[in-house]
Amino acid sequence: MENPASGPGAWSSSSRKRRERDEQEETPPDTDATGHSLSLEENFTFSDTLVALRIMRAQFPRIDKVSVRPFILRSQLYSSVDDRTQVDRELESLRREKVLRIFKLNTGQDDHAIMFVDDYLNQIERISKRMEGKKQYDVAVLEWFKIHVISSKLDPSIGHEELCTLLSMGGKVKDDHITLLINAGLLTRQLIDPTMYWFTIPNIGSVLKGLSQGRKELLSFLNRRKYKEMMLAPLERKCLRLSPMDMRFHLRDLIGSGHLKTAKTPSGLLVRVVKE
Amino acid sequence: MWKEIGKRESGELRPSLFCSRIRSSRAASLQLSNHKEIVSAHRGSVNSLQVDLTEGRYLLSGGADASVAVYDIQNSTHCEERGLVAKHKSIFVIDKQHEHGHKYAISSAIWYPIDTGLFVTGSYDHYINVWDTNTTQVVMNFKTPGKVYRTAMSSLATSHMLIAAGTEDVQVRLCDIASGAFAHTLSGHRDGVMSVEWSTSSEWVLLTGGSDGAIRFWDIRRAGCFSVLDQSNSQLGRRPPFLDHSAMNKASTSKSSAAGQSSSVKARGLQRKAANGNGSKQSTIGRVRSQVKGSMKPRLHPGLLSSQDRATAHYGAVIGLKMTGDGMYLLSAGSDSRLRLWDIESGCNTLVNFETVRLQTTKPLQLSLTQDSALVFVPCMATAKAFDVWSGKTRLTLRGHYENMNCCWFNAQDQDALSRKGQAALDEDNWSD
């Protein structure tokens, strides 16, 4: 485990402002092509949900082993925009306008992932190409799913009857087709109710495992420290061993879900574990 | 405050506005009281608190050690610390030694809403007892098939004296004090019912929240529930949108078109829900529902169709319900650690986000609202948080208990909030400004 940056390293880039999106050119290690700072401390809060979504989508880490399109967690949005009610309402109106879709994840009681509709359709394309190669199943049902079900059903869950009805607008539906959809990773049965399904993002299993392990690792790292806190700047530069996502992703998520909180200090933001 | 008094004197401020400003400023400055203390007579955790509705003077508390105690919160019994701290001891305590007392924990203790001559307690020993306060004897008792989680009586009722009981059993029972028997059984929930509330705008409407996560509205004059709240039905503001039938109708037409193609009972349930949704949008709760029937032959009794509706209001169990005084909004707390604000007229979730991290999941919670419904007090683990109802921001965090809090009560007359802790409380905390 690498040591956190010691005194001289933390002072080297001295122009760290607190919580405002700062466009100053400086030379910390993580800048993008235009030289704008991408560190979490600079770009902590945004004014608008859509802006926050777009920027976080652009900052989604590239994972080599699985091909998954960028998604954003709801808790990340809560930590990035001040007013949570505004976030909820804007998400709802964007969802109704079919700009994005919300999926319920199984990594916790209230976890939701937000994905732009274009990314989701792109992901389905990849799945159908992969399944066509196998030639075992009838892949037309994926097309029906895309055309009929996704465009009309905007909720994160769907009932069995309604699913069959919507799919039958494309052709004759058999139980094998639903099995195909579940195998492709587009639907999951609900545990509490056997006739309801959740919509899911395909190929996301390992990413979700990395998500929950990364959360635990970050929380245990901070809990092992003497005062259960650390400055944000050096914390952000650490890598998590068990998660393919970067530290910034996890920090936003944990701050938004209330497990960590930030405090302003004269030398920058401080991240602390919430004790209650 | 002096400025307000000056304005009132000169006539710039009207009396009602003056009252409400004083009340809200007092509520906004609540702190742990250092001059008033209530000495708890319970030896276990306290599960339920209520100040009587008629005078605001007597506090009834029910504990997990099967004891019930009544305190006078306006007149203290003795003073300590050189007259600076007023202590309130209990007027009487009923515990397990009483011949008709409860055997297990008491989950809910409420006053009879008309006067303080009677009170009702519900306990985990499956009994609901009605006690006479002056003689501390049991006047009547009801046996329910499961542990009683919550009991409620309507404060508006003029023509009935029904106690609504939410138990571990899936049916909600209405017990009648006048006849001593069960009057109704309301079925529709698929798991135990953790919270029951009567509507503040109609004496016939009951709201129940179950461990299956559903919130149902029942009109007790008819069979079946007339509305189930669905968390995915949401509206973007405080009031239902004016001419926006498109959002409601889009949801209901997609469901009814799905229903048109299959003939199962479930689809009829969906269509019935859509019809009910539109019906309740146009009529207020007090009036008779518009009987919009589906075009299919009803195979089930119309009141039971709603039992097919599986919409959930929360992802976990619903552990607390509170209706605002004007009967227009409902706050619900769920074991998914979310608090939601519902607009009752349209049946939609108003998407106000309350910043709660964790709520206890096994016991029912008691929420409390200030009189003008601007602040809601929620016990969140070891603190009580006061949230602004319309924006969801945390206004106050009241810390003072050593253990988890179960219930809290806002006394509207004195703007005091009382809260009760879990295990081994030695004294109850009283918060005032």
Chai-1 contact restraints between the chains, C-beta under 6 A:
chainA,res_idxA,chainB,res_idxB,connection_type,confidence,min_distance_angstrom,max_distance_angstrom,comment,restraint_id
A,R84,B,N353,contact,1.0,0.0,6.0,A-B,restraint_1
A,T85,B,V352,contact,1.0,0.0,6.0,A-B,restraint_2
A,T85,B,N353,contact,1.0,0.0,6.0,A-B,restraint_3
A,T85,B,S391,contact,1.0,0.0,6.0,A-B,restraint_4
A,T85,B,G392,contact,1.0,0.0,6.0,A-B,restraint_5
A,D88,B,L351,contact,1.0,0.0,6.0,A-B,restraint_6
A,D88,B,N353,contact,1.0,0.0,6.0,A-B,restraint_7
A,R89,B,L236,contact,1.0,0.0,6.0,A-B,restraint_8
A,R89,B,L351,contact,1.0,0.0,6.0,A-B,restraint_9
A,E92,B,S234,contact,1.0,0.0,6.0,A-B,restraint_10
A,E92,B,L351,contact,1.0,0.0,6.0,A-B,restraint_11
A,Q109,B,D336,contact,1.0,0.0,6.0,A-B,restraint_12
A,D110,B,D336,contact,1.0,0.0,6.0,A-B,restraint_13
A,D155,B,S232,contact,1.0,0.0,6.0,A-B,restraint_14
A,E161,B,S262,contact,1.0,0.0,6.0,A-B,restraint_15
A,E161,B,K266,contact,1.0,0.0,6.0,A-B,restraint_16
A,E162,B,A258,contact,1.0,0.0,6.0,A-B,restraint_17
A,T165,B,A258,contact,1.0,0.0,6.0,A-B,restraint_18
A,T165,B,Q261,contact,1.0,0.0,6.0,A-B,restraint_19
A,G258,B,V357,contact,1.0,0.0,6.0,A-B,restraint_20
A,E276,B,M381,contact,1.0,0.0,6.0,A-B,restraint_21
